[in-house]
Amino acid sequence: MKSITLVTSCFAVAAALAPGHGLLHRSKRLEPRQTARRTYAPHYFAQKIDHFPNATQYEPHTDATFTQRYFFDNSYYKPGGPVYLYIGGETSGENRFSNLDTGIIQILMEATNGLGVILENRYYGKSFPFNTSTTDELRFLTTEQTIADNAYFAQHATFPGVNATLTAPSTPWILYGGSLAGAQTAFSLKVYGGDSGILWGGIASSGTTKAKLTYPEWYQPIQKYGPQDCIGSLHAIIDDIDAIFATQNRTLITQMKDIFGLADLDDRDFAMTIAFPLGGPMNYPTNTWQELNWNPSYNSDDFFLFCSNVTSPASPSSLAIDTALTPYTHHPTPNLGNYATYIRTYLLPLCPSPSLLNTTTCFSTQNATFYALPTNSASRSYLYSTCTESGLYQAAPETGPSLLSRVLDASYTQQWCTWAFPSGSHSSIPSAPDTETYNRYGGYDVLADRLARVDGDQDVWNQICYHTDERAARQTLDSQEAYRNPQLLITGAGHHWDSYGIRDVDAEPLFIREAHRWEIRIVRAWLEEWKQKYGNVTM
């Protein structure tokens, strides 16, 4: 019998984690791997903390402003050109530089003589309104405040060194955002767009416009498109793990967890940790299906390397582990040994010391004091929005095969919300996310003039995007709708893959190339419409 060959996995991403936040606190949609060859100087905008002085939820109100960072590129700008506003989303402005340098904003700037600008979202990067993030101080982190930032910035932004006034609505501003920022783009156009609005158009890529409490569908593309020998093995392994959990025999459960070297972890922390190669609920320190990318500069093959190890011919020691649960399940668990060996070999060493495995430095989440620390961070801001509006707790499905242990339900994530955001003097979080507030913009069906929706059919987030299976297949019925309400589902694509570029559209893979050509055509049509109405645009 051949010995198992563990394929080296690319876990360098762990080095990029913010110090002091442990391995677990990289939120699922944060994207630290976006890097650029160029850097851009930060500029600073006095943004209102509170755009809604009459809304009771923001009491006590404030007239103060905070310093919101923005970065721009005028390399392609010619007088009369449009402004492309890249919505920063749930990360720092620096992590979006690639979009100005080689990505979608560079592509559109070059095609239309435009200026590109990244606006860092409130409560991310260095654009925090307060020195800390208590529950009271986070009350201004809402979708409506964030999209109001976009409109207010467009009306008042300046670009040092550019000899022109480029404020909206006298200049066409076109937004682009991916993922959460894609949803914010759609919502911004819904509220502040239109022929008489502030914002002229926008592209929402993988825009997560639907909120709900749990989102087990995150794992569906993996189940559907992943290597089926791997997927089948994982389904069966999880079934057997859950059978052991169902016994409620603590000795037996501890022995099972020890197979993976995680005997001391809380049951649900154990279930999350072994799911990291797939994408653990909310957090994962490794690259997953979501990190697959057509662009080699941003791609990670870690998921396929994980599956290769799970299905590799097993060594005698791994085969012995396959039968470790047999006295209780009454059958062997094929590839359990390979799965456990992978976790022990590639995941556990990310923890700086075995003595820290069961702490928040590594794989434990069971520390209410840690969660309640009000230190400003992207992960805390993202968790707050998750707990208050968007939900989407990654949980096991109620029925059918699962890649995630069924001990992981909504209450697992909700406990983090409860710990992290105790009631303040002026504000408290709801007992469950107020998804109605988020969904009031339209959910799956957000519509606005000149709002383009772009999704990938293999994206883990696609089931809360425009091209969800919850709706009939989207179809464009005539040429007017093709430009007024454009939509595109990219075959074989993942999470906002159209945001990436290589400075040569013609050399891109077929479906990405044609998506970029489509986006150029759409935007040019919008600018031609502007020109017909107002006259002053250069393309």
C-alpha positions as CSV (number, residue, x, y, z in Angstrom):
1,M,0.0,0.0,0.0
2,K,1.4,3.4,-1.0
3,S,1.9,6.0,1.7
4,I,-0.2,9.1,1.6
5,T,1.5,12.0,0.0
6,L,0.3,15.2,1.6
7,V,0.3,17.9,-1.1
8,T,1.8,21.2,0.1
9,S,-0.9,23.8,0.7
10,C,-0.6,27.5,0.3
11,F,-1.4,28.8,3.7
12,A,0.7,32.0,3.4
13,V,-2.5,33.9,3.9
14,A,-2.2,33.3,7.6
15,A,0.7,35.7,7.7
16,A,-1.5,38.5,6.5
17,L,-3.9,38.2,9.4
18,A,-4.0,41.3,11.6
19,P,-1.9,40.8,14.7
20,G,-3.8,40.4,17.9
21,H,-6.9,39.0,16.2
22,G,-5.9,35.3,16.2
23,L,-6.4,32.8,13.4
24,L,-10.2,33.0,13.4
25,H,-10.9,36.6,12.9
26,R,-10.7,36.9,9.1
27,S,-14.3,37.5,8.1
28,K,-15.6,35.5,5.2
29,R,-15.9,38.3,2.7
30,L,-12.7,40.2,3.6
31,E,-10.3,40.0,0.8
32,P,-6.7,40.7,1.9
33,R,-5.1,39.0,-1.1
34,Q,-6.0,41.8,-3.5
35,T,-2.6,43.5,-4.1
36,A,-1.4,46.0,-6.8
37,R,1.8,46.9,-8.4
38,R,1.0,50.6,-7.9
39,T,0.3,52.5,-4.7
40,Y,-1.9,55.5,-4.4
41,A,-1.7,58.4,-2.0
42,P,-4.6,58.7,0.5
43,H,-6.8,61.8,0.4
44,Y,-9.2,62.8,3.1
45,F,-12.8,63.7,3.0
46,A,-14.9,65.2,5.8
47,Q,-17.8,62.8,5.8
48,K,-21.0,63.2,7.9
49,I,-21.3,60.7,10.7
50,D,-25.0,61.0,10.7
51,H,-26.9,61.7,7.4
52,F,-30.3,61.2,9.1
53,P,-30.9,63.7,11.9
54,N,-34.6,62.8,12.2
55,A,-34.2,59.0,12.5
56,T,-34.7,57.9,16.1
57,Q,-32.4,54.9,15.8
58,Y,-29.4,57.3,15.6
59,E,-30.2,59.2,18.8
60,P,-28.4,61.0,20.2
61,H,-27.6,62.6,16.9
62,T,-24.4,64.4,16.0
63,D,-23.4,67.1,13.6
64,A,-19.7,65.9,13.6
65,T,-17.8,64.5,10.7
66,F,-15.2,61.9,10.4
67,T,-12.2,61.6,8.1
68,Q,-13.0,59.2,5.3
69,R,-10.1,58.1,3.1
70,Y,-10.2,58.0,-0.7
71,F,-7.6,57.2,-3.4
72,F,-7.8,58.1,-7.0
73,D,-6.1,57.6,-10.4
74,N,-6.4,60.2,-13.1
75,S,-3.9,58.6,-15.5
76,Y,-6.5,58.1,-18.2
77,Y,-8.7,61.2,-17.5
78,K,-9.5,63.7,-20.2
79,P,-11.8,66.7,-19.7
80,G,-15.4,65.6,-19.9
81,G,-14.7,62.0,-18.8
82,P,-16.8,60.2,-16.2
83,V,-15.8,59.3,-12.6
84,Y,-15.8,55.7,-11.6
85,L,-16.4,55.2,-7.9
86,Y,-15.2,51.9,-6.5
87,I,-17.0,51.1,-3.3
88,G,-14.4,49.9,-0.8
89,G,-16.6,47.3,1.0
90,E,-15.5,45.4,4.0
91,T,-11.7,46.0,3.8
92,S,-9.2,48.8,3.6
93,G,-8.8,51.1,0.6
94,E,-5.2,49.7,0.1
95,N,-6.7,46.2,-0.4
96,R,-8.6,47.6,-3.4
97,F,-5.6,49.2,-5.2
98,S,-5.5,46.4,-7.8
99,N,-8.9,47.6,-9.2
100,L,-7.4,50.9,-10.1
101,D,-4.1,49.4,-11.3
102,T,-5.1,46.4,-13.4
103,G,-8.8,45.6,-12.6
104,I,-12.2,46.7,-13.7
105,I,-11.8,50.4,-12.9
106,Q,-8.5,50.5,-14.9
107,I,-10.4,48.8,-17.8
108,L,-13.2,51.3,-17.8
109,M,-11.0,54.3,-17.2
110,E,-8.9,53.4,-20.3
111,A,-12.0,52.7,-22.4
112,T,-13.8,56.0,-21.6
113,N,-11.2,58.6,-20.5
114,G,-12.4,58.3,-17.0
115,L,-11.1,59.0,-13.5
116,G,-11.2,56.2,-10.9
117,V,-11.6,56.6,-7.2
118,I,-11.8,54.2,-4.3
119,L,-13.9,55.3,-1.3
120,E,-13.0,53.5,1.9
121,N,-16.2,52.4,3.7
122,R,-17.0,53.9,7.1
123,Y,-15.7,51.7,10.0
124,Y,-13.1,50.1,7.8
125,G,-9.4,50.7,7.0
126,K,-8.6,54.1,8.7
127,S,-12.1,55.6,8.1
128,F,-13.5,55.0,11.6
129,P,-15.7,57.8,13.1
130,F,-14.6,57.0,16.6
131,N,-11.5,55.8,18.4
132,T,-13.3,52.6,19.5
133,S,-16.2,50.6,18.4
134,T,-18.6,50.1,21.2
135,T,-22.2,49.2,20.6
136,D,-23.2,52.9,20.9
137,E,-20.4,54.0,18.6
138,L,-21.4,51.4,16.0
139,R,-25.0,52.6,15.7
140,F,-24.0,54.7,12.7
141,L,-22.8,51.6,10.8
142,T,-25.9,50.8,8.8
143,T,-26.6,50.3,5.1
144,E,-28.5,53.5,4.8
145,Q,-25.7,55.6,6.3
146,T,-23.1,53.8,4.1
147,I,-24.9,54.4,0.8
148,A,-25.6,58.0,1.9
149,D,-21.8,58.4,2.2
150,N,-21.5,57.4,-1.5
151,A,-23.9,60.0,-2.7
152,Y,-22.6,62.8,-0.4
153,F,-19.0,62.1,-1.5
154,A,-20.0,62.2,-5.2
155,Q,-21.5,65.6,-4.6
156,H,-18.5,67.1,-2.8
157,A,-15.4,65.2,-3.7
158,T,-12.3,67.1,-5.0
159,F,-9.3,65.6,-6.8
160,P,-6.1,67.6,-6.2
161,G,-4.1,68.1,-9.4
162,V,-7.1,67.7,-11.6
163,N,-8.1,71.0,-13.1
164,A,-11.8,70.3,-13.2
165,T,-14.9,70.2,-11.0
166,L,-16.1,66.6,-11.1
167,T,-18.9,66.5,-8.6
168,A,-22.2,64.8,-9.2
169,P,-24.7,65.2,-10.8
170,S,-23.0,67.6,-13.2
171,T,-20.5,64.8,-14.0
172,P,-21.6,61.2,-14.6
173,W,-20.6,59.1,-11.7
174,I,-20.7,55.3,-12.2
175,L,-20.2,53.0,-9.2
176,Y,-18.7,49.6,-9.1
177,G,-18.8,47.2,-6.1
178,G,-18.3,43.5,-5.5
179,S,-19.9,41.3,-2.9
180,L,-21.2,43.4,0.0
181,A,-20.0,46.5,-1.9
182,G,-21.9,45.2,-4.9
183,A,-25.1,45.2,-2.8
184,Q,-24.2,48.7,-1.6
185,T,-23.8,49.8,-5.2
186,A,-27.2,48.4,-6.1
187,F,-28.8,50.1,-3.1
188,S,-27.0,53.4,-3.8
189,L,-28.5,53.4,-7.4
190,K,-31.9,52.4,-6.0
191,V,-32.0,55.4,-3.6
192,Y,-29.7,58.0,-5.3
193,G,-29.8,57.1,-9.0
194,G,-32.1,57.7,-11.9
195,D,-32.3,60.5,-14.5
196,S,-32.8,63.2,-11.9
197,G,-30.6,61.6,-9.2
198,I,-27.1,62.0,-8.0
199,L,-25.5,58.8,-9.4
200,W,-25.7,58.0,-13.1
201,G,-25.0,54.2,-13.1
202,G,-23.5,51.3,-11.4
203,I,-22.2,47.7,-11.7
204,A,-23.1,45.4,-8.9
205,S,-20.9,42.3,-9.2
206,S,-21.8,39.4,-7.0
207,G,-24.0,41.9,-5.1
208,T,-25.3,40.2,-2.0
209,T,-28.6,42.0,-1.9
210,K,-30.7,39.5,0.0
211,A,-30.5,39.1,3.7
212,K,-31.7,36.1,5.8
213,L,-30.8,34.5,9.1
214,T,-28.9,31.5,7.9
215,Y,-27.1,30.7,4.6
216,P,-26.3,27.0,4.3
217,E,-26.3,27.5,0.5
218,W,-22.8,28.8,0.8
219,Y,-21.6,25.2,0.4
220,Q,-23.8,24.3,-2.6
221,P,-21.4,25.2,-5.3
222,I,-18.7,23.2,-3.6
223,Q,-21.1,20.2,-3.4
224,K,-22.1,20.7,-7.0
225,Y,-18.8,21.5,-8.8
226,G,-16.2,20.1,-6.5
227,P,-14.4,16.7,-7.2
228,Q,-17.2,14.2,-6.4
229,D,-14.9,11.6,-4.8
230,C,-13.8,14.2,-2.3
231,I,-17.3,15.6,-1.8
232,G,-18.8,12.2,-1.3
233,S,-16.1,11.3,1.2
234,L,-16.7,14.5,3.2
235,H,-20.5,14.0,3.3
236,A,-20.0,10.5,4.7
237,I,-17.4,11.6,7.2
238,I,-19.6,14.4,8.5
239,D,-22.5,12.0,8.8
240,D,-20.4,9.8,11.0
241,I,-19.1,12.7,13.1
242,D,-22.7,13.8,13.7
243,A,-23.7,10.3,14.7
244,I,-21.0,10.4,17.4
245,F,-22.2,13.8,18.5
246,A,-25.8,12.4,18.7
247,T,-24.7,9.8,21.3
248,Q,-24.0,12.7,23.7
249,N,-21.3,10.4,25.1
250,R,-18.6,12.9,26.2
251,T,-15.8,10.3,26.3
252,L,-16.6,9.1,22.9
253,I,-16.9,12.7,21.5
254,T,-13.6,13.6,23.0
255,Q,-12.0,10.6,21.4
256,M,-13.4,11.5,18.0
257,K,-12.1,15.1,18.3
258,D,-8.7,13.8,19.3
259,I,-8.5,12.0,15.9
260,F,-8.0,15.6,14.5
261,G,-5.8,16.7,17.4
262,L,-8.6,18.9,18.7
263,A,-9.8,17.0,21.8
264,D,-10.0,20.1,24.0
265,L,-12.1,22.3,21.7
266,D,-15.7,23.0,22.3
267,D,-17.8,20.8,20.0
268,R,-18.9,23.6,17.7
269,D,-15.4,25.1,17.6
270,F,-14.2,21.7,16.6
271,A,-16.8,21.5,13.8
272,M,-15.8,24.9,12.5
273,T,-12.1,24.2,12.7
274,I,-12.2,21.1,10.6
275,A,-14.4,23.0,8.1
276,F,-11.7,25.7,7.5
277,P,-10.4,24.1,4.2
278,L,-14.0,24.4,3.0
279,G,-14.9,27.7,4.7
280,G,-15.8,27.7,8.3
281,P,-18.8,29.7,9.5
282,M,-17.9,33.4,9.4
283,N,-14.1,32.8,9.7
284,Y,-11.4,30.8,8.1
285,P,-7.6,31.4,8.1
286,T,-7.1,29.4,4.9
287,N,-8.0,29.7,1.3
288,T,-11.2,28.0,0.2
289,W,-13.5,27.6,-2.8
290,Q,-14.2,31.4,-2.6
291,E,-10.5,32.1,-3.2
292,L,-10.4,30.4,-6.6
293,N,-9.7,32.9,-9.3
294,W,-9.1,33.0,-13.0
295,N,-6.3,35.5,-12.5
296,P,-3.1,33.6,-11.4
297,S,-2.0,36.6,-9.3
298,Y,-5.0,36.1,-7.0
299,N,-5.8,32.4,-7.4
300,S,-5.3,29.8,-4.7
301,D,-5.5,26.1,-5.3
302,D,-5.7,25.2,-1.6
303,F,-9.2,23.8,-2.0
304,F,-8.2,21.3,-4.7
305,L,-5.0,20.4,-2.8
306,F,-7.1,19.7,0.3
307,C,-9.4,17.4,-1.8
308,S,-6.4,15.7,-3.3
309,N,-5.2,14.8,0.1
310,V,-8.6,13.6,1.3
311,T,-8.8,11.2,-1.6
312,S,-5.1,10.2,-1.8
313,P,-4.3,6.5,-1.4
314,A,-4.0,6.1,2.3
315,S,-1.1,4.9,4.4
316,P,-1.6,2.1,6.9
317,S,-1.8,4.6,9.7
318,S,-4.6,6.5,7.9
319,L,-6.5,3.4,7.1
320,A,-6.4,2.5,10.8
321,I,-8.1,5.8,11.5
322,D,-10.8,5.0,9.0
323,T,-12.0,2.3,11.3
324,A,-11.6,4.3,14.6
325,L,-15.4,5.0,14.7
326,T,-16.5,1.6,13.5
327,P,-17.5,0.2,17.0
328,Y,-20.1,3.0,17.2
329,T,-21.1,3.6,13.5
330,H,-20.8,-0.2,12.5
331,H,-18.9,0.6,9.3
332,P,-15.5,2.1,8.4
333,T,-15.3,5.8,7.5
334,P,-13.3,6.0,4.3
335,N,-10.8,8.9,4.1
336,L,-11.4,10.0,7.7
337,G,-7.7,9.3,8.3
338,N,-6.7,11.4,5.3
339,Y,-8.9,14.3,6.5
340,A,-7.6,14.2,10.0
341,T,-4.0,14.0,8.8
342,Y,-4.5,17.0,6.6
343,I,-5.9,19.0,9.6
344,R,-3.0,17.9,11.8
345,T,-0.4,18.6,9.2
346,Y,-1.4,21.9,7.7
347,L,-4.0,23.5,9.9
348,L,-2.8,22.9,13.5
349,P,0.8,24.3,12.8
350,L,-0.8,27.7,12.1
351,C,-1.3,27.9,15.8
352,P,1.9,29.2,17.4
353,S,1.8,26.6,20.3
354,P,-0.2,23.5,21.0
355,S,-1.0,25.0,24.4
356,L,-2.9,27.7,22.6
357,L,-5.1,25.5,20.5
358,N,-8.1,26.0,22.7
359,T,-7.8,29.8,23.0
360,T,-8.9,32.7,20.8
361,T,-5.3,33.0,19.6
362,C,-6.0,29.9,17.6
363,F,-9.2,27.8,17.3
364,S,-11.5,28.6,20.2
365,T,-14.3,31.2,20.0
366,Q,-15.5,30.6,23.6
367,N,-14.4,33.8,25.2
368,A,-17.0,36.5,25.7
369,T,-14.5,39.0,27.1
370,F,-12.4,38.7,23.9
371,Y,-15.4,39.4,21.7
372,A,-16.5,42.4,23.7
373,L,-13.2,44.2,23.2
374,P,-14.2,47.5,21.4
375,T,-11.0,47.8,19.4
376,N,-11.6,49.2,15.9
377,S,-11.2,46.4,13.3
378,A,-12.7,45.3,10.0
379,S,-13.7,42.0,11.6
380,R,-15.6,43.7,14.4
381,S,-17.3,46.0,11.9
382,Y,-18.3,43.2,9.7
383,L,-19.6,41.1,12.6
384,Y,-21.7,44.1,13.7
385,S,-23.4,44.4,10.3
386,T,-23.9,40.6,10.2
387,C,-25.6,40.7,13.6
388,T,-27.8,43.7,13.0
389,E,-28.8,43.6,9.3
390,S,-27.5,41.0,6.9
391,G,-27.4,37.8,8.8
392,L,-26.3,35.0,6.5
393,Y,-25.0,32.8,9.3
394,Q,-23.2,29.9,7.7
395,A,-24.9,26.9,9.1
396,A,-25.5,23.3,8.2
397,P,-28.6,22.6,6.1
398,E,-31.7,21.3,7.9
399,T,-32.0,18.3,5.6
400,G,-29.8,16.5,3.0
401,P,-26.1,15.9,2.8
402,S,-23.8,18.4,4.5
403,L,-20.1,19.4,4.4
404,L,-20.6,21.1,7.7
405,S,-21.4,19.3,11.0
406,R,-25.0,19.8,12.0
407,V,-24.0,21.0,15.4
408,L,-23.3,24.3,13.7
409,D,-26.6,26.2,13.6
410,A,-27.7,29.9,13.9
411,S,-27.1,30.0,17.6
412,Y,-23.4,29.4,17.2
413,T,-22.9,32.7,15.3
414,Q,-25.6,34.5,17.4
415,Q,-23.6,33.9,20.6
416,W,-20.7,35.9,19.1
417,C,-23.2,38.8,18.5
418,T,-24.4,38.6,22.1
419,W,-20.9,38.6,23.5
420,A,-19.5,41.3,21.1
421,F,-22.2,43.9,21.4
422,P,-23.7,44.3,24.9
423,S,-26.3,47.0,25.2
424,G,-24.9,50.5,25.5
425,S,-26.4,53.7,26.9
426,H,-28.1,54.6,23.6
427,S,-28.1,51.5,21.4
428,S,-28.5,47.8,21.4
429,I,-28.5,45.1,18.8
430,P,-31.6,43.0,17.9
431,S,-31.9,39.5,19.2
432,A,-31.5,38.3,15.6
433,P,-30.5,40.3,12.5
434,D,-33.2,42.8,11.3
435,T,-33.2,41.4,7.8
436,E,-36.2,43.4,6.8
437,T,-34.2,46.6,7.0
438,Y,-31.7,45.2,4.6
439,N,-34.3,43.6,2.3
440,R,-36.4,46.8,1.9
441,Y,-34.2,47.8,-1.1
442,G,-35.5,44.9,-3.1
443,G,-33.7,41.7,-2.0
444,Y,-33.1,39.5,-5.0
445,D,-34.9,41.9,-7.3
446,V,-33.3,45.3,-6.7
447,L,-34.1,47.4,-9.8
448,A,-32.7,50.8,-10.7
449,D,-32.0,52.5,-14.1
450,R,-28.6,51.9,-15.3
451,L,-27.8,49.2,-12.7
452,A,-25.9,46.3,-14.1
453,R,-25.9,43.0,-12.3
454,V,-23.0,40.5,-12.8
455,D,-22.7,37.2,-11.1
456,G,-20.7,34.0,-11.3
457,D,-22.6,30.7,-11.5
458,Q,-20.0,28.9,-9.2
459,D,-19.9,31.7,-6.6
460,V,-20.6,30.6,-3.0
461,W,-22.7,33.8,-2.5
462,N,-24.7,33.5,-5.7
463,Q,-27.9,32.3,-4.0
464,I,-28.3,35.7,-2.3
465,C,-27.5,37.6,-5.6
466,Y,-29.6,38.6,-8.6
467,H,-29.1,35.3,-10.4
468,T,-30.2,33.1,-7.5
469,D,-32.1,29.9,-8.1
470,E,-34.9,31.4,-6.0
471,R,-35.9,33.2,-9.2
472,A,-36.6,32.0,-12.7
473,A,-33.7,32.3,-15.0
474,R,-33.1,35.9,-15.7
475,Q,-33.7,36.9,-19.3
476,T,-33.3,40.2,-21.2
477,L,-36.3,40.8,-23.4
478,D,-35.3,43.7,-25.7
479,S,-32.4,46.0,-26.6
480,Q,-33.7,48.8,-24.4
481,E,-33.7,46.6,-21.3
482,A,-30.2,45.3,-22.3
483,Y,-28.8,48.7,-21.4
484,R,-31.3,50.1,-19.0
485,N,-31.3,47.0,-16.7
486,P,-28.3,44.9,-17.9
487,Q,-27.5,41.5,-16.4
488,L,-25.0,38.8,-17.0
489,L,-24.3,35.4,-15.4
490,I,-20.7,34.4,-16.2
491,T,-20.3,30.7,-16.8
492,G,-17.7,29.0,-14.6
493,A,-17.0,32.1,-12.6
494,G,-16.7,32.7,-8.9
495,H,-17.0,35.7,-6.6
496,H,-16.9,39.0,-8.6
497,W,-14.3,37.6,-11.0
498,D,-14.9,40.5,-13.4
499,S,-13.3,42.9,-10.9
500,Y,-9.9,41.4,-11.8
501,G,-7.8,42.2,-14.9
502,I,-4.4,41.9,-16.4
503,R,-4.2,45.2,-18.4
504,D,-5.0,43.3,-21.6
505,V,-8.6,42.4,-22.1
506,D,-7.9,40.5,-25.3
507,A,-5.6,38.1,-23.6
508,E,-8.1,37.2,-20.8
509,P,-9.9,33.8,-20.7
510,L,-13.0,33.7,-22.9
511,F,-15.8,34.3,-20.5
512,I,-14.0,37.0,-18.5
513,R,-12.9,38.8,-21.7
514,E,-16.4,38.9,-23.0
515,A,-17.7,40.0,-19.6
516,H,-15.3,42.9,-19.7
517,R,-16.2,43.8,-23.3
518,W,-19.9,43.7,-22.3
519,E,-19.2,46.0,-19.4
520,I,-17.4,48.5,-21.6
521,R,-20.3,48.4,-24.1
522,I,-22.8,49.0,-21.3
523,V,-21.0,51.9,-19.8
524,R,-20.4,53.5,-23.2
525,A,-24.1,53.3,-23.8
526,W,-24.8,54.9,-20.5
527,L,-22.4,57.7,-21.3
528,E,-23.9,58.2,-24.7
529,E,-27.3,58.6,-23.0
530,W,-25.7,61.2,-20.7
531,K,-24.3,63.0,-23.7
532,Q,-27.6,63.1,-25.4
533,K,-29.2,64.6,-22.3
534,Y,-26.4,66.9,-21.1
535,G,-23.8,67.1,-23.9
536,N,-20.6,67.3,-21.9
537,V,-18.9,64.0,-21.8
538,T,-15.8,62.7,-23.6
539,M,-15.3,59.1,-24.5
